[in-house]
Every structure is written in structure tokens, then in C-alpha cells.
Amino acid sequence: MNKEILLGKSFRELQIIVAALNMPKFVAKQISKWIYDKKVMSVDEMTNISIENRTKISSYYTIGAKSPVNAQRSVDGTIKYLYSTIEDKYIETVYIPEKDRATLCISSQIGCKMHCKFCMTGRQGFSGNLTAAEIINQWYSLPERDKITNIVLMGMGEPLDNLDNVMNALEIFTGNDECAWSPHRITLSTCGIKNGLKRFIENSKCSLAISLHSPVPQQRSQLMPAEKAYPIASVVELLRNYDWSKQRRLSFEYIVFKDINDSQVYLKELVKLLRGLDCRINLIRFHAIPDSDLSGVNDDEMIKVRDYLTHHGLYSTIRASRGEDIFAACGMLSTYNEIEKNARKHI
């Protein structure tokens, strides 16, 4: 019998499980604490639960945590971890240590459907959604887990294209009866799937980052085919219905491409698009990927873009580039080779 996984179950779900097993109600709280606070790897470690109840739980359930299967370390200290998922597929997770914080960039899908021109994950194609357990496991089983101060859903996949599992994972990360993380320390990045975006904003207090990259619809659709279904103008219009001044941070991600979106013509349109919205711009260097005709700009040009936007009322920062030498930087995650290698094993 295949056992069901406890990791990824909310306190509410654990209460249902405990009731179905005819155990006292308080056992749900004990299980939740053992998993999300003490981070045990087996039911047998839950020592304040009776042996009889542990045996009963173990008959049907397992924790389900899975350690990384590989790791690559960058010269700058960034570490890229490889995790296996269902059906022998893989995802990548990036640990980014800094002087006063440590960020974990986690994935939400195996590959991606969005096919952004600048992203290796999009080139890989889509192989499946991650479960809430697989999303949480990227933090739960990380060797540096206890050093993490911030989590960003900016890894492989479009989080709002896997909405139910992502929302379940966020509920567990931020729930008082589960991990109890401050939602201000978690940021979700999306190209702007409107129905999912509305649900996320209204049911989560986590911060939001919109992948923008061009304020001009025709150009954005060439870089990001999702523009055709989810125009950035309508996404911004939706965002204007909410108060971003207190509870969470709203930011826009803007990769600066040489001779594409770096001139004042486009920066003026960006200012026009976002004028009056309480937000910030994260300027990102383009990280070269194989067989791409795109190129980035130098540091001086990045500074000029930042200064222009800030001078015109859009607070802008240049995101530090981390892990480029191990293909762990923004837009570089892909497990295509791992999938290909695994497929050959079964030929």
C-alpha cells in the first residue's frame, strides 16, 4: 500500500486525518509541531505521541521529505540543489547566502508553459505541477534550512499556473499552526495570470513581484507570449484596486536587454504605465543563455536606467547577480539534461 504524505498537509487537514484515525484532537497539533517546527523525518521521532497512535499513523502515512540528489556551488557562495520529483523528474532550487540574510529561490512546476524568450526553464517545456509537499520540501530538506530568512517563488515554473498547490504551500508556510513564517518574508513572482493573481492578492499577505520586462505590448509579447493572454496593462489596472502601502511589497521585474528595452523611449512608457502605483522596480541583468540573440547591458547602462526611473518617481534597484557560473541566476534554471539522462536509463 502506498502511504500518503504528511508533509504539505495543513493543520486543518491534519485535524481531519486525526479524526479519521479515531485519535484525540490534540494529536493534530502534536503532528503539526513535529513536522513544521521540529522538522522530523519519520513518524517514529514524534515521541510525545503514544506508540499505539504512532503505529496507527505509520500504517497509512509517511513524512515524505526527500533530500536533494545533487548540489553545485558557485564561486560567490550560491548553491544550486537538484531535487527529484514524481515519475523520475527533477527541479532546481537555489540557496543564496548574503551578509545579513539568506534567500531560498524555490520552484513551483517541473518546467514551464510560459515560453519566455529569455528563460531556459521556458525552453525546457512543461512536465507537471509540483504538489504542496514538493514545494515545501525544497525548504524542509535543505541542508541550510535553518539559515533561511526569505523565500522567493522565482524558480522553475509559473506559480499562478499551479495555483491550488502554491496557495496550499503558502498557507502552511505562513500559518500560525504550521511554519508561522511572516508573509512579508515570502515573495511570489508571476507573469500576471489574472484570475490567479486576484485570488493570490485576496487570500495571501505575501509580497508580489510582476515579471514585466517591457511596457510595450507588442514587444512584451515577443519576449513573453503570456502578454497575449494576460496584457500587462490589464494586470496593472487590477493591481491599482488594492492598497500596497502597508501590508506587503509590490515590485516589478525588468530585465534590461541591450537595444531592446533600455532606451528612454521604453523607460518613459514604463513610467507612464506605473505612475501613481506604490511599487518598486527590480532591474535585472540579462544572463546569457545558449542559442539566444538577446544580450545585456554593462554596469554603467544599468545605473543610467536605474537613475532615470528613480528620478521620474519609480524607486528602482539593481538586483545583484548570483550563481551565474553554475546556471543558477535568474532565467537560467533548467533540468532538461537531467530528464534526458533519466530517460536514457529506461531505453
C-alpha positions in Angstrom: 0.0 0.0 0.0 1.3 3.4 -1.0 1.4 5.6 2.1 0.0 9.2 1.9 2.5 12.1 2.6 2.1 14.2 5.7 4.4 17.0 4.6 2.2 19.5 2.8 -0.8 18.9 4.9 -2.2 22.0 6.7 -3.3 21.9 10.3 -6.8 21.8 9.1 -6.1 18.7 7.0 -4.2 17.1 9.9 -7.3 17.5 12.1 -9.3 15.6 9.6 -6.7 12.8 9.5 -6.6 12.5 13.3 -10.4 12.4 13.4 -10.5 9.6 10.8 -8.0 7.6 12.8 -10.1 8.0 16.0 -7.3 9.7 17.8 -7.7 12.7 20.3 -8.0 16.1 18.7 -4.8 17.4 20.3 -2.7 14.9 18.3 -3.2 17.0 15.2 -1.4 19.9 17.0 1.4 17.5 18.0 1.9 16.2 14.5 2.0 19.7 13.1 4.6 20.8 15.6 6.8 17.7 15.0 6.7 18.3 11.2 6.8 22.1 10.8 8.6 23.2 13.9 10.9 20.2 14.7 11.1 19.1 11.1 11.3 15.3 11.8 12.0 12.8 9.0 9.9 9.9 10.4 6.7 9.4 12.4 8.8 7.4 15.0 10.5 10.6 16.0 7.2 12.0 17.4 8.0 10.9 20.9 5.2 12.6 22.8 2.6 10.7 20.7 1.8 7.3 22.1 3.4 4.2 20.5 -0.1 3.0 19.6 -1.0 6.2 17.8 2.4 6.4 16.1 1.9 2.9 14.8 -1.6 3.8 13.6 -0.3 6.9 11.8 2.7 5.0 10.3 0.3 2.4 8.9 -1.2 5.0 6.5 1.2 7.9 6.4 4.8 8.9 5.9 6.5 12.3 6.3 7.6 12.2 2.7 10.6 14.5 2.9 13.2 14.0 0.2 16.8 15.2 0.4 18.5 16.8 -2.6 20.1 14.4 -5.1 22.9 16.8 -6.2 24.4 20.3 -5.4 26.5 22.7 -7.3 28.4 25.6 -5.6 29.1 28.9 -7.2 32.3 31.0 -6.6 30.0 33.6 -4.9 28.7 31.0 -2.4 25.3 30.4 -4.1 24.3 26.7 -4.1 22.0 25.1 -6.6 20.2 22.0 -5.4 18.6 19.3 -7.6 15.5 17.6 -6.2 13.8 14.6 -7.7 10.0 14.6 -8.0 7.3 12.2 -9.1 7.9 10.0 -12.1 11.7 10.5 -12.0 11.6 14.2 -13.0 13.7 17.0 -11.4 13.5 20.6 -10.2 16.2 23.1 -9.2 16.3 25.2 -6.0 18.8 28.0 -5.3 20.2 28.9 -1.9 21.6 32.5 -1.9 23.6 33.5 1.2 24.3 37.1 1.9 25.9 39.0 4.8 22.8 39.6 6.8 20.2 37.3 5.1 19.8 34.1 3.2 17.3 33.7 0.4 15.8 30.5 -1.0 14.6 30.5 -4.5 12.1 27.7 -4.9 10.3 26.1 -7.9 6.6 25.6 -8.4 6.5 23.4 -11.6 8.6 21.0 -13.5 9.5 23.2 -16.4 7.1 25.9 -17.5 4.4 26.6 -20.1 5.1 30.4 -20.5 7.9 30.1 -23.0 9.6 33.4 -22.2 12.3 34.1 -24.8 14.9 34.9 -22.1 14.3 31.9 -19.9 15.9 28.4 -20.0 13.0 26.9 -18.0 10.6 28.0 -20.6 12.7 26.3 -23.3 12.5 23.1 -21.3 8.7 22.9 -21.7 6.2 21.7 -19.1 6.3 18.3 -17.4 4.0 18.7 -14.4 2.9 20.7 -11.4 4.6 20.3 -8.0 2.5 19.2 -5.1 2.3 21.4 -1.9 4.6 18.8 -0.3 7.2 19.1 -3.1 7.1 22.9 -2.9 7.6 22.9 0.9 10.2 20.1 0.7 12.7 22.4 -1.1 12.9 24.3 2.2 12.2 21.4 4.6 15.1 19.2 3.3 17.6 21.9 2.5 20.9 21.4 4.4 20.9 25.2 5.1 17.3 25.3 6.1 17.7 27.0 9.5 19.7 29.9 7.9 16.9 30.9 5.5 15.4 34.4 6.2 13.5 34.8 2.9 11.7 32.7 0.4 11.0 33.7 -3.2 8.9 31.7 -5.6 11.0 32.6 -8.6 12.4 29.3 -9.6 11.2 27.0 -12.2 7.6 27.4 -13.4 4.8 30.0 -13.2 3.4 29.8 -9.6 -0.1 31.0 -10.5 -0.4 28.3 -13.1 -0.2 25.8 -10.2 -2.5 27.9 -8.1 -4.1 25.4 -5.7 -0.8 23.7 -4.7 1.0 27.0 -4.4 -1.7 28.5 -2.2 -1.8 25.4 0.0 2.0 25.7 0.4 1.8 29.4 1.3 -0.9 28.6 3.8 1.4 26.2 5.5 4.5 28.5 5.3 2.6 31.3 7.0 0.0 29.6 9.1 0.3 30.0 12.9 -0.3 26.3 13.4 2.3 25.3 10.8 5.6 27.1 9.9 4.5 30.5 11.1 6.7 32.5 8.7 5.9 36.2 8.3 4.3 36.6 4.9 6.5 39.7 4.4 9.4 37.3 4.1 7.9 35.4 1.1 7.6 36.8 -2.4 5.7 35.2 -5.3 6.8 36.1 -8.9 4.3 35.9 -11.8 3.9 36.9 -15.4 0.4 38.0 -14.4 -2.2 35.3 -14.7 -5.2 37.5 -13.8 -7.6 35.0 -12.2 -4.9 33.5 -10.1 -3.5 36.9 -9.3 -6.7 38.1 -7.9 -7.1 35.0 -5.7 -3.5 35.3 -4.5 -3.8 39.0 -3.6 -7.1 38.5 -1.7 -6.1 35.3 0.1 -2.4 35.8 0.9 -0.4 38.6 2.5 2.8 37.5 0.8 4.7 40.0 -1.3 4.2 40.1 -5.1 6.6 40.6 -8.0 5.4 41.0 -11.5 7.6 39.9 -14.4 7.2 42.8 -16.8 10.4 43.3 -18.9 8.7 45.6 -21.4 5.9 48.2 -21.1 5.1 48.0 -24.8 2.5 45.2 -25.6 3.9 44.2 -29.0 7.5 44.0 -27.7 6.5 42.3 -24.4 4.5 39.6 -26.4 7.7 38.8 -28.3 9.7 38.4 -25.1 6.8 36.9 -23.1 4.0 35.1 -25.1 1.8 35.4 -22.0 1.3 39.0 -22.8 -1.3 37.9 -25.4 -3.5 36.3 -22.8 -2.6 38.5 -19.9 -1.8 42.0 -21.1 0.4 43.9 -18.7 -1.9 47.0 -18.9 -4.8 44.9 -17.6 -2.6 43.4 -14.9 -1.6 46.9 -13.7 -5.2 48.0 -13.8 -6.1 45.1 -11.5 -3.2 45.9 -9.1 -4.5 49.5 -8.8 -7.6 48.2 -7.0 -5.5 47.2 -3.9 -3.6 49.1 -1.2 0.1 48.3 -1.5 1.3 50.9 1.0 1.3 48.9 4.2 0.7 45.1 4.2 3.1 43.9 1.5 5.5 44.9 -1.1 4.7 45.2 -4.8 7.6 45.1 -7.3 8.1 44.7 -11.0 11.0 42.8 -12.5 12.6 44.3 -15.5 15.5 42.5 -17.3 17.5 45.2 -19.2 18.2 44.0 -22.8 20.7 45.8 -25.0 19.0 47.8 -27.8 15.6 46.4 -26.9 14.1 47.9 -23.8 16.9 50.1 -22.5 16.3 53.4 -24.3 14.4 56.3 -22.9 11.5 55.6 -25.3 10.7 52.4 -23.3 11.6 53.9 -19.9 9.1 56.7 -20.5 6.4 54.2 -21.3 7.3 52.3 -18.1 7.0 55.4 -16.0 3.6 56.1 -17.7 2.4 52.6 -17.1 3.2 52.5 -13.4 2.7 56.2 -12.5 0.9 56.5 -9.1 1.3 52.8 -8.2 3.0 52.2 -4.9 5.8 49.9 -6.1 9.4 49.4 -6.8 11.4 48.2 -9.9 13.9 45.4 -9.7 16.3 45.8 -12.6 17.9 42.6 -13.6 21.0 41.9 -15.7 20.3 39.5 -18.6 22.2 36.3 -18.1 23.2 34.9 -21.4 21.7 31.5 -22.3 22.7 29.2 -25.2 21.4 30.0 -28.7 19.9 33.3 -27.8 20.1 36.5 -29.8 19.5 38.6 -26.7 22.3 40.4 -24.9 22.6 42.5 -21.7 24.0 46.0 -21.0 27.0 46.9 -19.0 27.0 48.2 -15.4 27.1 51.9 -16.5 24.0 51.4 -18.6 22.2 49.6 -15.7 23.0 52.6 -13.5 21.6 55.0 -16.1 18.4 53.0 -16.3 18.1 52.9 -12.5 18.7 56.6 -12.1 16.3 57.6 -14.9 13.4 55.6 -13.3 14.2 56.8 -9.8 14.4 60.4 -10.9 11.0 60.0 -12.5 9.3 58.7 -9.4 9.8 54.9 -9.8 12.1 53.7 -7.0 14.5 51.3 -8.7 17.2 48.9 -7.5 19.7 46.7 -9.4 19.4 43.1 -8.3 22.8 41.5 -7.6 23.6 38.7 -10.0 24.3 35.5 -8.2 25.3 32.0 -9.3 25.7 32.7 -13.0 28.7 30.4 -13.3 26.6 27.4 -12.2 23.5 28.4 -14.2 21.6 29.4 -11.1 21.0 33.0 -11.9 17.6 34.5 -13.0 16.3 32.7 -16.1 18.9 30.0 -16.1 17.3 27.1 -14.3 16.6 24.0 -16.3 16.6 20.3 -15.6 16.4 19.3 -19.3 19.7 17.4 -19.2 18.6 15.5 -16.0 15.3 14.5 -17.6 17.2 13.4 -20.8 19.7 11.4 -18.8 17.0 9.6 -16.8 15.1 8.8 -20.0 18.1 7.1 -21.4 18.3 4.8 -18.4 14.9 3.3 -19.4 15.7 2.8 -23.0 
